[in-house]
């Protein structure tokens, strides 16, 4: 079974207005300002959503109330002058506001670019299942990798403005975990969020036929084991075509993490490549989700069949 490719929004052009939205944790104002400056340097017209700098009055790990974060995202998405919505940062909170969104109104607004990773996996899964929309797993505007690492910024910029030039990825760090070649549509993101999404109204039924991208941060080996085991026991991983593993920042010694990954995923009998350079590391690649691609684990390449954006 092959997972269907999703609708691809159009690429960015100089002069486009983009909205930066805090869907999860609070955003340091100085980092937000620096990120907006980078976007202006790309020739874009960036605007921060009204509640981007808020902090929840009771729960300091949230950027404002669930209702305000949802309103910011929905208003930006439904604004015809906005071409793309960029996450400000991850943390936690997207799960709390995803059910506050009017998905019918967002569908009527038409396809737009959404960029995020980590906690926004919950939103990216909903964009796929509710809107049939491809999204971009990439660095967010107020994060350290975006602000401090030039190759990270450049790969995101290239993917957004000239995606035909970013179709083949072969990071120097990549290694073959299980050899083989697989074709499928990319999906995935943060392991913790994929496991937490199971059984919710926006969760897809499984990864069958897809090329699954996985990464995480600050999860000990036993926590990764638990989440991967949940995905296995639920049947969510049944029929997956291939797996691309990113970074595991602050998850413990990599040899211990690697042992868990091999134990939980190696038995699926599909190609697996590790250390593919995306996720929570100090430098990160941009990987489109919902786009057909070919994984050659032996050659350590992921090649998109079409550009990520039109």
Legacy VTK file of the C-alpha trace (Angstrom):
# vtk DataFile Version 3.0
C-alpha trace
ASCII
DATASET POLYDATA
POINTS 310 float
0.000 0.000 0.000
1.301 3.470 -0.919
0.415 6.531 1.144
-1.015 9.348 -0.995
1.055 12.432 -1.714
-0.411 15.581 -0.203
-1.209 18.976 -1.718
1.910 21.116 -2.063
1.577 24.879 -1.505
3.439 27.349 -3.676
6.989 28.395 -2.933
7.943 31.730 -1.406
8.845 34.772 -3.462
10.492 38.029 -2.384
7.877 40.375 -0.959
5.666 37.602 0.426
4.112 38.191 3.827
4.784 35.410 6.354
3.344 35.088 9.851
5.335 33.829 12.831
3.131 32.111 15.413
3.895 30.708 18.882
1.892 27.487 19.016
3.636 25.985 22.021
6.167 27.385 24.497
6.948 31.016 25.334
9.253 32.892 22.986
12.149 35.094 24.194
11.476 38.524 22.636
15.091 39.089 21.641
15.222 35.780 19.758
11.949 36.523 18.016
13.248 39.933 16.931
16.454 38.377 15.603
14.497 35.760 13.665
12.242 38.376 12.097
15.352 40.278 10.992
16.638 37.159 9.214
13.334 36.806 7.365
13.466 40.461 6.319
16.957 39.798 4.987
15.408 37.135 2.746
13.176 39.797 1.207
10.082 38.696 3.097
7.537 40.758 5.012
7.348 38.950 8.385
4.716 39.700 11.001
4.551 38.273 14.512
1.094 37.100 15.575
-0.471 39.222 18.359
0.111 36.716 21.170
3.550 35.476 20.108
5.288 37.086 23.068
2.650 36.066 25.645
3.112 33.736 28.591
0.239 31.776 30.123
-0.775 33.288 33.510
-0.810 29.893 35.260
1.408 27.609 33.191
4.711 29.237 32.367
5.592 26.581 29.813
2.865 27.861 27.472
2.967 30.911 25.204
-0.362 32.375 26.246
-3.716 30.657 26.543
-4.793 27.817 24.294
-7.527 30.001 22.811
-5.135 32.844 22.005
-2.528 30.555 20.413
-5.221 28.876 18.317
-6.670 32.232 17.291
-3.245 33.444 16.207
-2.694 30.388 14.020
-6.166 30.418 12.522
-6.197 34.150 11.852
-2.812 33.967 10.148
-3.869 30.961 8.082
-7.123 32.568 6.979
-5.507 35.931 6.147
-5.317 36.063 2.329
-2.260 38.316 2.506
-0.209 35.630 4.334
1.636 33.078 2.189
3.281 31.020 4.940
2.968 30.391 8.670
6.215 29.733 10.510
6.409 28.307 14.008
8.297 30.473 16.483
9.566 27.603 18.656
8.569 24.230 20.056
8.331 23.212 23.695
4.848 22.036 24.591
1.308 23.213 23.907
0.315 22.432 20.311
-1.713 19.438 21.495
-3.729 21.686 23.796
-4.860 24.049 21.061
-5.218 21.831 17.974
-8.874 21.064 18.771
-9.626 24.790 19.126
-9.012 25.368 15.412
-11.804 25.691 12.835
-10.474 23.221 10.298
-13.282 23.920 7.837
-12.356 27.594 7.760
-8.677 26.750 7.371
-9.462 24.357 4.532
-11.444 27.081 2.785
-8.455 29.435 3.059
-6.502 27.203 0.683
-3.009 25.685 0.896
-0.185 27.589 2.561
3.278 26.718 3.785
3.633 25.632 7.399
7.117 25.252 8.894
7.846 23.621 12.232
9.116 20.557 14.037
9.227 19.074 17.547
5.962 19.946 19.329
4.361 21.123 16.083
4.297 17.476 14.942
0.772 17.404 16.435
-0.228 20.243 14.113
1.564 18.806 11.088
-0.298 15.531 11.506
-3.562 17.494 11.635
-2.619 19.489 8.528
-2.074 16.164 6.758
-5.260 14.447 7.926
-7.679 17.393 7.981
-6.359 19.518 5.108
-4.490 16.941 3.005
-1.588 19.386 3.055
2.160 18.832 2.807
4.168 20.737 5.427
7.831 21.465 6.098
9.796 19.856 8.935
12.298 22.633 9.501
13.844 25.072 11.960
11.593 27.642 13.609
12.189 31.359 13.627
13.250 31.896 17.259
15.242 28.661 17.729
18.975 28.388 18.250
19.642 26.328 15.130
17.905 28.907 12.919
19.601 31.905 14.527
23.070 30.499 15.148
23.775 28.146 12.241
24.147 29.525 8.720
23.842 26.143 6.890
20.548 25.508 8.733
19.160 28.864 7.601
20.375 28.395 4.050
18.845 24.952 3.619
15.490 26.229 4.853
15.709 29.281 2.588
16.564 27.106 -0.404
13.703 24.715 0.332
11.210 27.572 0.597
12.379 29.664 -2.367
14.043 27.166 -4.763
12.873 23.689 -3.718
13.991 22.009 -6.944
17.575 22.616 -5.750
16.922 20.814 -2.451
15.515 17.512 -3.705
18.446 15.222 -2.815
19.756 15.026 0.747
22.943 13.179 1.686
24.278 14.526 4.989
27.865 13.650 5.817
26.819 12.287 9.220
24.354 9.719 7.825
24.981 6.014 8.359
23.226 2.876 7.182
21.425 1.048 9.980
19.483 -1.398 7.803
20.372 -1.463 4.069
17.894 -1.328 1.228
15.860 1.011 -0.949
12.282 2.164 -0.380
9.779 4.524 -1.986
6.996 6.346 -0.231
5.556 9.638 0.938
7.388 11.293 3.817
5.691 11.662 7.202
6.583 11.787 10.874
8.506 14.079 13.176
8.950 13.915 16.942
8.570 10.372 18.331
6.991 11.559 21.575
4.344 13.576 19.753
3.537 10.777 17.310
2.961 8.394 20.217
0.926 10.986 22.120
-1.229 11.617 19.047
-2.509 8.039 18.836
-6.274 7.824 19.272
-6.891 11.547 18.794
-9.293 12.954 16.170
-6.427 14.150 13.961
-4.170 11.090 14.058
-3.609 9.153 10.858
-4.271 5.419 11.020
-0.659 4.485 10.491
2.554 4.906 8.559
1.814 2.175 5.987
3.500 2.864 2.653
5.331 5.921 3.973
8.914 6.975 4.571
8.910 7.741 8.275
11.110 10.518 9.676
11.824 10.215 13.399
13.719 12.344 15.920
13.386 13.532 19.512
15.089 15.351 22.355
15.484 15.017 26.119
14.072 11.490 26.148
16.095 8.818 27.922
16.628 5.496 26.118
13.859 3.838 28.142
11.428 6.663 27.268
12.255 6.298 23.588
11.762 2.547 23.978
8.338 3.126 25.539
7.152 5.471 22.782
8.461 3.283 19.959
6.925 0.232 21.597
3.585 2.058 21.767
3.792 2.791 18.045
4.628 -0.865 17.401
1.909 -2.322 19.659
-0.762 -0.035 18.226
0.027 -1.262 14.720
0.889 2.263 13.625
4.234 1.150 12.168
2.794 -1.794 10.229
3.632 -1.579 6.542
6.009 1.380 6.813
8.253 1.457 3.718
11.434 2.894 5.229
12.720 4.949 8.153
14.978 8.002 8.351
16.368 8.789 11.808
17.485 12.275 12.789
19.059 13.695 15.942
18.516 12.549 19.533
19.819 15.570 21.422
20.077 15.099 25.192
18.689 11.566 24.969
21.728 9.938 26.572
24.830 8.259 25.108
24.167 7.640 21.433
25.295 4.028 21.571
22.477 3.379 24.059
19.959 5.274 21.932
21.152 3.435 18.835
20.659 0.078 20.547
17.033 0.986 21.299
16.417 2.183 17.740
17.880 -0.994 16.262
15.979 -3.219 18.684
12.604 -1.544 18.145
12.870 -0.717 14.420
15.368 -3.174 12.975
12.857 -6.028 13.060
10.453 -4.251 10.710
12.493 -5.493 7.765
12.673 -2.120 6.014
15.594 0.172 5.107
16.727 2.433 7.940
19.290 5.232 7.837
20.494 6.970 11.012
22.049 10.310 11.996
20.468 12.034 9.017
21.024 15.538 10.353
17.512 16.798 11.110
15.774 17.557 14.400
16.971 19.149 17.605
20.695 19.333 16.893
22.681 22.583 16.684
22.436 22.265 12.902
19.408 20.803 11.123
18.268 19.990 7.622
14.829 20.904 6.304
12.736 17.894 5.239
9.329 18.252 3.541
6.501 16.055 4.836
3.801 14.658 2.561
5.998 14.513 -0.551
6.971 11.313 -2.457
10.622 10.336 -2.120
13.125 7.496 -2.451
15.262 6.359 0.468
18.489 4.558 -0.421
19.799 3.496 2.973
22.953 1.984 1.479
23.856 5.208 -0.319
22.511 7.225 2.647
20.369 9.444 0.427
16.797 10.722 0.521
15.673 11.996 -2.881
12.352 13.761 -3.340
10.519 12.814 -6.518
9.177 16.346 -6.937
10.076 19.715 -5.399
8.571 20.272 -1.965
6.667 23.353 -3.126
5.087 24.382 -6.408
LINES 1 311
310 0 1 2 3 4 5 6 7 8 9 10 11 12 13 14 15 16 17 18 19 20 21 22 23 24 25 26 27 28 29 30 31 32 33 34 35 36 37 38 39 40 41 42 43 44 45 46 47 48 49 50 51 52 53 54 55 56 57 58 59 60 61 62 63 64 65 66 67 68 69 70 71 72 73 74 75 76 77 78 79 80 81 82 83 84 85 86 87 88 89 90 91 92 93 94 95 96 97 98 99 100 101 102 103 104 105 106 107 108 109 110 111 112 113 114 115 116 117 118 119 120 121 122 123 124 125 126 127 128 129 130 131 132 133 134 135 136 137 138 139 140 141 142 143 144 145 146 147 148 149 150 151 152 153 154 155 156 157 158 159 160 161 162 163 164 165 166 167 168 169 170 171 172 173 174 175 176 177 178 179 180 181 182 183 184 185 186 187 188 189 190 191 192 193 194 195 196 197 198 199 200 201 202 203 204 205 206 207 208 209 210 211 212 213 214 215 216 217 218 219 220 221 222 223 224 225 226 227 228 229 230 231 232 233 234 235 236 237 238 239 240 241 242 243 244 245 246 247 248 249 250 251 252 253 254 255 256 257 258 259 260 261 262 263 264 265 266 267 268 269 270 271 272 273 274 275 276 277 278 279 280 281 282 283 284 285 286 287 288 289 290 291 292 293 294 295 296 297 298 299 300 301 302 303 304 305 306 307 308 309
